[in-house]
Amino acid sequence: MDTGIGARIVEMAGAPMVDATRGLVAGASVVFWSFAPWLFPVLLAAGGWRHVLHRVPLSYEPGLWSVIFPLGMYAVAGIYLGRADQLPLVAAIGRDELWLAVAACRVSLPAGRDRGPSGGRRGGQGRRRP
């Protein structure tokens, strides 16, 4: 989120405070954006450890959003940062990552459709509809 906010600050119209900090904010945004890809292998390893090694079935749970949200934020931040700092490679990575985030969201949402707010089946007892 820091990267997206920083990119928006870099794009702001000239004002004394913005002009004084624009270079620092732009540099910090690139540093934060470049740190995020180091976390994705950790997320994948944790998922592999849980679902492959310990054979926990892959099903919808609210905790999946702790994976999907960072994917989406990284994508949007990359798009904004690439546009603000004129970094076409960063913007392209953000656009590609956006497709990955949308795919992850589309995989997880149908699984959660049949679950109620308590995590159980909709309607309490009864069978799941096909």
C-alpha positions, 0 to 999 in steps of 0.5 A: 500500500505504501508503494501505491500511496507514494506513487500517487504523491509523486503524481501530485501537482506542485506544492512546496512540501510535495516538491521537497519530498518528491524524490525521497517518496519516489525512491522509497516507493521503488524500494518498497515495491522491490521488496514485495516479490521476496514475500511471494515465494514465502506465501507459495512455500506456506501453501505448499507446506500446508496443502501438499505436505500436510494434505489439508484440502484446498477449500475456501476460508477467509484466510485466503484473502491474506494471499489474494489481497497482497497480489492485488495490491502489488499489481495496482501499486506496480501500475501506479508506480510505473506510470508515476516514475515512467518505468514501463517495465514496472507497469508491465509487471503490475499489469501481468500481476493483476491478471494473476490476482484476478485469477486467484480471486476467481478461484477462491470466490466460487468456493466461498459462495456456498458458505455463510458468514459463520463458515458453514453451509448456507441455511445451516443444516441441509445439503449443498446445492449443486 
